[in-house]
């Protein structure tokens, strides 16, 4: 991995060197001593990207803890002979991943993924319609709930094989895998509003209907990829030049603006009440079964062209070639942290459905959807470097870790800002109310469907939101309205241990921990 890390650092250094050499700084953007004020922002971003490269290619590894609902085996608890399934929702060590040197984790709807320092990907949980991507494993008798390797990452030509995965991302019923070479692979499927199944494709001739039982190369990417994000309905990727693309189709078919491809993606409806893409009705034929039930069938060519081909989003203002620093996908909304090509100032943009104010634009409701990535004015001067999305809520973390903002649906406590009544929301970003006496500095944030988590620079974990076992406290009855410190036991992590990462899923979660001693 050292060679990979060095190559990325060389590219990073070269890019920032050119930026500092070529950028023009007007007098009004200089301090009284003549120093460019945005240099500080650029330097901070350089350090953040350098830390990310170190984390991915030279960072620490650890063991995985699972917690929450386990109806489909998504938390990886493998029963021994004659053992009854435990009723606790407290975090436990996933034994089959001990000593695997796991580097990154991702919790999906009802399945989970992990990747090791050697680039091996693991999956477990529900395997409906190829979600786990393990169709071609040698031992098909391995239970889906047991974390097992995912193999067969072959490029579209069928000749080359990617043997090192650097990032995994679990959606509702599909999985994404990013290789060191910058290729994206996908397994599983997405459903449309009529329960039709669609899958990622390799070429423009492929039939998009159905599902992928093993990883398929998403070969329609315009460039190599450096970061991926996915969710129930769609996916996004940051490319090697810093630009971004979105793709995939699900129940919304981009109709809520989650792909940020402007209103022509589906804001208009035809006479059947279905999306009209502007190039003919999206649903062109009807099928009727023997019982008289009617379903509308999507035109394959339009699905391939408009949804399964990764394309750049539309930005509401500024350069269309913005440099994207971070991106996160909610169920039907999108957040991105980006800067202008000649400006180091970071801004947060949002698009998609806004029924609970999850876009952070200060309004909410069906008529307030954004079909272009629109700047969140309330966060313009907060120097946000990372965002996270739940089903209907959003989080944003500032550079120095002193502020976490939350907005969107609030009735389960997932915002952590104040007490809300059922059905209420917070449409304007507000600071998460961490315990004032503890003066926490946040290093990382993450959002599950209806809960949130944060890691401090002291490696402590805070959790809050929907109390169905997925907050890690073991309580399935009470929601956690404000951030509460999650204390791990000696069996989960010893006194010298560290929490490296968290990942929230539908109703479960994962933690990556450095234990320094192996307890089983």
C-alpha positions in Angstrom: 0.0 0.0 0.0 3.0 2.4 0.5 3.4 2.8 -3.3 -0.2 3.7 -3.7 -0.1 6.1 -0.8 3.0 7.8 -2.2 1.5 8.1 -5.7 -1.7 9.8 -4.4 0.4 12.2 -2.1 2.5 13.2 -5.2 -0.6 14.0 -7.1 -2.1 15.9 -4.2 1.1 17.9 -3.7 1.3 18.7 -7.4 -2.3 19.9 -7.5 -2.0 22.2 -4.6 1.3 23.6 -5.8 -0.3 24.5 -9.1 -3.2 26.1 -7.3 -1.0 28.3 -5.2 1.1 29.3 -8.2 -1.8 30.1 -10.6 -4.6 31.5 -8.4 -5.2 35.2 -8.6 -5.9 36.8 -5.2 -7.6 40.3 -5.4 -6.7 42.9 -2.8 -10.1 42.6 -1.0 -9.3 38.9 -0.2 -6.0 39.8 1.6 -5.5 40.6 5.2 -3.9 43.9 6.4 -0.4 42.3 6.0 -1.2 41.4 2.4 -1.5 37.7 3.0 -4.3 35.9 1.1 -7.0 34.9 3.6 -8.0 31.8 1.6 -4.6 30.3 1.9 -5.6 29.2 5.4 -8.6 27.4 4.0 -6.5 25.8 1.2 -3.9 24.6 3.8 -6.7 23.1 5.9 -8.1 21.3 2.9 -4.7 20.0 2.0 -4.3 18.5 5.5 -7.7 17.0 5.4 -7.0 15.3 2.0 -3.6 14.1 3.2 -5.3 12.6 6.3 -7.8 10.8 4.1 -5.1 9.3 1.9 -3.3 8.1 5.0 -6.5 6.6 6.4 -7.3 4.7 3.2 -3.8 3.5 2.3 -1.6 3.7 5.4 -4.0 4.2 8.3 -4.9 2.1 11.2 -6.9 -1.1 11.0 -9.0 -2.9 13.6 -11.8 -5.2 14.5 -15.5 -4.7 13.8 -18.3 -4.4 16.3 -21.9 -4.9 15.3 -25.1 -3.8 17.1 -28.8 -3.3 16.6 -31.5 -5.3 14.8 -30.3 -8.6 13.3 -33.4 -10.0 11.5 -31.3 -10.7 8.4 -28.0 -11.4 10.0 -26.7 -7.9 9.1 -24.7 -7.4 12.4 -22.7 -10.6 11.8 -23.6 -12.5 14.9 -22.8 -16.2 14.0 -24.3 -18.6 16.5 -22.2 -21.5 17.7 -23.7 -25.0 18.1 -26.7 -25.1 20.5 -26.4 -21.3 21.1 -29.6 -19.2 21.3 -29.6 -15.9 19.5 -28.9 -13.1 22.1 -31.6 -10.5 22.8 -29.1 -7.7 23.6 -28.5 -4.9 21.2 -25.2 -3.9 22.7 -22.1 -3.8 20.5 -20.2 -7.1 20.2 -17.1 -8.2 18.4 -17.7 -9.9 15.1 -15.5 -12.9 15.6 -15.1 -13.9 12.0 -13.4 -10.6 11.2 -10.9 -10.6 14.1 -7.3 -10.3 12.9 -8.5 -9.5 9.4 -7.1 -5.9 9.7 -10.3 -4.3 8.6 -9.7 -0.7 7.3 -13.3 0.5 6.4 -16.9 -0.5 7.1 -20.3 0.2 5.7 -23.8 -0.6 7.1 -26.6 -0.8 4.5 -30.4 -1.5 4.8 -30.1 -5.1 6.0 -26.6 -6.0 5.0 -23.0 -4.9 5.8 -19.7 -4.6 4.1 -16.0 -4.3 5.2 -12.7 -4.0 3.4 -9.3 -5.0 4.8 -5.8 -3.5 4.5 -4.9 -6.0 1.9 -7.9 -4.9 -0.3 -10.2 -7.8 0.5 -13.9 -7.1 0.6 -16.3 -8.9 2.9 -20.1 -8.9 2.9 -22.9 -10.4 5.1 -26.6 -10.1 5.8 -29.5 -10.5 3.4 -28.5 -11.8 0.0 -31.8 -11.2 -1.9 -31.1 -10.5 -5.6 -27.4 -10.6 -5.3 -27.0 -7.9 -2.7 -23.8 -9.5 -1.2 -22.1 -10.1 -4.6 -21.0 -13.6 -3.5 -22.6 -15.7 -6.2 -19.2 -16.9 -7.5 -17.7 -17.8 -4.1 -16.2 -21.4 -4.1 -18.2 -22.6 -1.1 -21.9 -21.8 -1.8 -22.8 -23.5 1.5 -21.5 -20.5 3.5 -24.3 -18.8 5.3 -25.1 -15.3 4.1 -25.0 -14.0 7.7 -21.3 -15.0 8.0 -18.9 -12.3 6.8 -17.2 -13.8 3.7 -15.0 -12.5 0.9 -16.4 -11.0 -2.3 -14.3 -11.8 -5.3 -14.4 -11.6 -9.1 -13.9 -7.9 -9.6 -13.3 -8.1 -13.4 -13.2 -5.1 -15.7 -15.7 -4.9 -18.6 -13.2 -6.5 -21.0 -13.3 -9.6 -18.9 -9.5 -9.9 -18.8 -8.2 -7.6 -16.1 -9.1 -8.3 -12.4 -9.0 -5.7 -9.7 -7.5 -7.4 -6.6 -7.4 -4.5 -4.2 -10.6 -2.8 -3.0 -10.1 0.5 -1.1 -13.7 1.5 -0.3 -17.1 -0.3 0.1 -20.5 1.3 0.3 -23.8 -0.5 1.2 -27.1 0.6 -0.1 -30.6 -0.7 0.5 -30.4 -3.8 -1.7 -27.1 -3.2 -3.6 -23.4 -2.8 -2.9 -20.7 -0.7 -4.4 -17.0 -1.5 -4.4 -14.2 0.9 -5.4 -10.8 -0.5 -6.5 -7.4 1.0 -6.1 -7.3 1.5 -9.9 -10.3 3.7 -9.7 -12.9 1.3 -11.0 -16.4 1.0 -9.5 -18.2 -2.4 -9.2 -21.8 -3.0 -8.2 -23.9 -6.0 -7.1 -27.6 -6.4 -6.3 -30.4 -4.2 -7.6 -32.7 -1.2 -7.2 -36.5 -1.2 -7.4 -38.7 1.4 -9.1 -42.1 2.6 -7.9 -43.8 -0.5 -9.5 -41.3 -2.9 -7.9 -39.5 -3.4 -11.1 -35.9 -4.4 -10.6 -33.0 -2.6 -12.2 -29.2 -3.1 -12.0 -26.0 -1.3 -12.8 -24.7 -2.0 -16.3 -21.4 -2.3 -18.0 -22.2 -1.1 -21.6 -25.0 0.9 -23.3 -26.2 -2.3 -24.9 -26.8 -4.1 -21.5 -30.4 -4.8 -20.4 -30.9 -2.7 -17.2 -33.7 -5.0 -15.9 -32.9 -7.6 -13.3 -30.1 -7.8 -10.8 -26.4 -8.6 -10.5 -25.5 -11.7 -8.4 -21.8 -10.9 -8.6 -19.8 -7.6 -8.9 -20.2 -5.9 -12.3 -17.9 -3.2 -13.5 -19.7 0.2 -13.8 -17.7 0.9 -17.0 -19.7 4.0 -18.1 -17.8 6.2 -15.7 -16.2 9.2 -17.6 -13.0 9.0 -15.4 -11.4 7.1 -12.7 -13.1 7.4 -9.3 -11.7 8.3 -5.9 -14.7 8.2 -3.6 -18.2 6.6 -3.7 -21.5 7.1 -1.8 -24.8 5.3 -2.1 -28.2 4.8 -0.5 -31.7 3.5 -1.2 -32.3 5.3 -4.4 -29.1 6.5 -6.1 -25.3 6.8 -6.0 -22.6 9.5 -6.4 -18.9 9.4 -7.1 -16.0 11.9 -6.9 -13.8 11.6 -10.0 -10.0 11.8 -10.2 -10.2 15.4 -11.4 -12.4 16.4 -8.4 -15.7 16.6 -10.3 -18.7 14.5 -9.4 -21.2 12.3 -11.1 -24.5 10.7 -10.0 -26.4 7.7 -11.3 -28.8 4.8 -10.6 -32.5 4.5 -10.5 -35.0 3.5 -7.8 -38.5 4.4 -6.7 -37.9 8.1 -7.4 -36.3 7.8 -10.8 -34.7 11.2 -10.2 -38.1 12.7 -9.9 -37.3 14.4 -6.6 -34.0 16.0 -7.8 -31.7 13.6 -5.9 -29.5 13.1 -9.0 -29.3 16.9 -9.4 -29.8 16.7 -13.1 -32.3 19.7 -13.2 -36.1 19.5 -13.4 -36.1 17.8 -16.8 -35.2 14.6 -14.9 -38.8 14.2 -14.0 -40.5 17.3 -12.5 -43.2 17.1 -15.2 -45.7 14.3 -15.1 -47.6 12.7 -18.0 -51.3 12.0 -18.1 -50.8 8.8 -16.2 -49.1 10.7 -13.4 -45.7 9.2 -14.3 -42.4 11.1 -14.9 -41.9 12.7 -18.3 -38.2 12.9 -19.2 -38.8 15.4 -22.0 -37.9 12.8 -24.6 -41.1 10.9 -24.6 -43.0 9.3 -21.8 -40.8 7.4 -19.5 -43.4 4.7 -19.0 -44.5 3.8 -22.5 -46.2 0.4 -22.2 -48.6 -1.3 -19.8 -48.5 -4.9 -18.7 -51.6 -6.6 -17.2 -51.4 -9.9 -15.3 -54.1 -12.6 -15.2 -55.8 -10.9 -12.2 -56.2 -7.6 -14.0 -53.4 -5.8 -12.2 -51.7 -3.2 -14.4 -48.0 -2.1 -14.1 -46.1 0.3 -16.2 -42.9 -0.9 -17.9 -39.9 1.5 -18.2 -38.3 1.9 -21.5 -34.8 0.3 -21.3 -33.0 2.8 -23.5 -34.2 5.7 -21.4 -33.2 4.0 -18.2 -29.7 3.4 -19.5 -29.3 6.9 -20.9 -30.8 9.0 -18.1 -30.3 7.0 -15.0 -27.6 4.3 -15.2 -25.1 6.3 -17.1 -23.1 8.4 -14.5 -23.3 12.1 -15.4 -22.3 15.4 -13.8 -24.9 17.1 -11.6 -26.2 20.6 -12.3 -25.0 23.4 -9.9 -27.3 26.3 -9.3 -24.5 28.9 -9.7 -20.8 29.2 -10.3 -18.6 26.8 -12.3 -20.0 23.5 -13.5 -16.5 22.1 -12.8 -16.5 22.6 -9.1 -14.0 20.6 -7.1 -16.0 18.3 -4.8 -14.4 17.5 -1.4 -17.1 15.3 0.1 -20.5 13.9 -0.9 -23.3 12.0 0.9 -26.5 10.4 -0.3 -29.7 10.3 1.7 -32.8 8.3 0.6 -33.8 10.9 -1.9 -31.5 13.9 -1.2 -27.9 14.7 -2.0 -25.3 16.8 -0.1 -21.9 17.9 -1.5 -19.0 20.0 -0.1 -17.3 21.8 -3.0 -15.2 24.7 -3.9 -14.8 26.8 -7.1 -11.7 25.8 -9.3 -10.0 29.1 -8.4 -11.2 29.5 -4.8 -10.4 27.4 -1.7 -13.5 28.4 0.2 -15.7 25.4 0.9 -19.5 25.6 0.5 -22.2 23.0 1.1 -24.8 22.3 -1.6 -28.0 20.2 -1.5 -30.6 18.8 -3.9 -33.5 16.4 -3.9 -36.6 15.8 -1.8 -37.2 18.3 1.0 -40.3 17.0 2.8 -38.6 17.3 6.2 -36.2 20.2 5.5 -33.3 17.8 5.0 -31.8 20.2 2.4 -31.1 22.8 5.0 -32.5 25.6 2.9 -34.9 26.9 5.6 -38.1 25.6 4.0 -39.7 22.2 3.7 -42.6 20.5 1.8 -43.3 18.8 -1.5 -43.1 22.1 -3.5 -39.6 22.9 -2.1 -37.6 20.2 -3.9 -34.4 21.3 -5.5 -33.4 19.7 -8.9 -30.0 21.5 -8.9 -27.3 21.5 -6.3 -28.1 24.7 -4.3 -25.8 26.3 -1.8 -27.0 26.1 1.8 -26.6 29.8 2.8 -26.7 29.1 6.6 -23.5 27.1 6.3 -21.7 29.3 3.8 -19.2 30.7 6.3 -18.9 27.6 8.6 -16.0 25.9 6.7 -17.8 22.6 6.5 -15.5 19.7 5.4 -17.8 16.6 5.8 -21.5 15.8 5.4 -23.6 12.8 6.3 -27.1 11.8 5.3 -29.8 9.7 7.0 -33.1 8.8 5.4 -34.6 12.2 6.0 -32.0 14.1 8.0 -28.5 15.5 7.4 -25.4 16.3 9.4 -22.4 18.7 8.6 -19.1 18.9 10.4 -16.8 22.0 10.4 -13.0 21.8 9.8 -11.8 22.2 13.4 -14.5 19.9 14.9 -16.1 22.5 17.1 -19.5 22.4 15.4 -21.8 19.7 14.1 -24.9 21.0 12.4 -28.1 19.0 11.9 -31.3 19.5 9.8 -34.2 17.5 8.5 -36.6 15.1 10.2 -36.4 15.4 14.0 -39.1 13.5 15.7 -36.9 10.5 16.7 -34.2 12.7 18.1 -31.9 12.1 15.1 -31.0 15.8 15.0 -29.8 16.0 18.6 -30.5 19.8 18.7 -33.7 20.0 20.9 -36.9 18.1 21.6 -39.3 17.9 18.7 -42.9 16.6 18.5 -43.8 13.7 16.2 -43.7 14.8 12.6 -41.7 18.0 13.2 -38.6 18.9 11.5 -35.7 21.4 11.5 -35.3 23.0 8.1 -32.5 25.4 9.1 -29.2 24.0 10.2 -28.7 24.1 14.0 -25.8 23.0 16.1 -26.0 19.6 17.7 -26.3 19.9 21.5 -23.3 17.9 22.8 -23.0 18.0 26.6 -21.6 21.4 27.4 -19.5 20.3 30.3 -17.6 17.8 28.2 -16.3 20.3 25.6 -16.0 17.7 22.8 -14.1 18.2 19.6 -15.5 16.1 16.8 -13.3 14.2 14.4 -16.0 12.3 12.3 -19.7 12.1 11.8 -22.1 9.4 10.5 -25.8 9.0 10.0 -28.0 5.9 9.9 -31.6 5.9 8.6 -32.9 7.7 11.8 -30.0 7.9 14.1 -26.6 9.8 14.2 -23.1 9.1 15.6 -20.0 11.1 16.1 -16.4 10.3 17.1 -14.3 12.8 19.1 -10.6 13.5 18.8 -10.3 11.6 22.1 -11.8 8.5 20.4 -15.1 8.7 22.3 -18.4 7.9 20.5 -21.6 9.8 20.9 -24.9 8.4 19.6 -28.4 9.7 19.4 -31.7 9.2 17.5 -34.2 6.4 17.0 -34.1 3.9 19.9 -34.7 0.6 18.2 -31.3 -0.9 19.2 -29.4 1.0 16.5 -27.9 3.6 18.8 -25.7 1.0 20.6 -27.1 1.6 24.1 -29.1 -1.7 24.2 -32.4 0.1 24.7 -35.1 -0.7 22.1 -37.8 1.3 23.8 -36.6 4.9 24.1 -35.3 7.4 21.6 -32.1 9.3 22.5 -32.9 12.9 22.0 -29.5 14.4 22.7 -26.0 13.0 22.0 -25.0 10.5 24.7 -21.6 9.0 25.2 -21.5 5.4 24.3 -19.3 3.5 26.8 -17.8 0.3 25.5 -17.0 -2.6 27.8 -13.6 -4.2 28.3 -14.7 -7.1 26.1 -15.5 -4.8 23.3 -12.5 -2.6 23.5 -9.7 -2.4 26.2 -8.5 0.6 28.0 -5.9 1.5 25.4 -8.3 0.9 22.5 -9.6 3.4 20.0 -12.7 3.8 17.9 -11.7 4.4 14.3 -15.0 4.7 12.5 -18.8 4.2 12.8 -21.4 3.3 10.1 -25.1 3.5 10.6 -27.5 1.4 8.6 -31.3 0.9 8.5 -31.7 -0.4 12.0 -28.2 -1.5 12.8 -24.7 -0.2 13.1 -21.0 -1.0 12.9 -17.9 0.3 14.6 -14.3 -0.2 13.6 -12.2 -0.3 16.8 -8.5 -0.7 17.5 -8.4 -3.0 20.5 -4.6 -3.7 20.9 -5.5 -7.0 22.4 -7.7 -9.8 21.0 -10.6 -10.9 23.1 -13.1 -13.3 21.8 
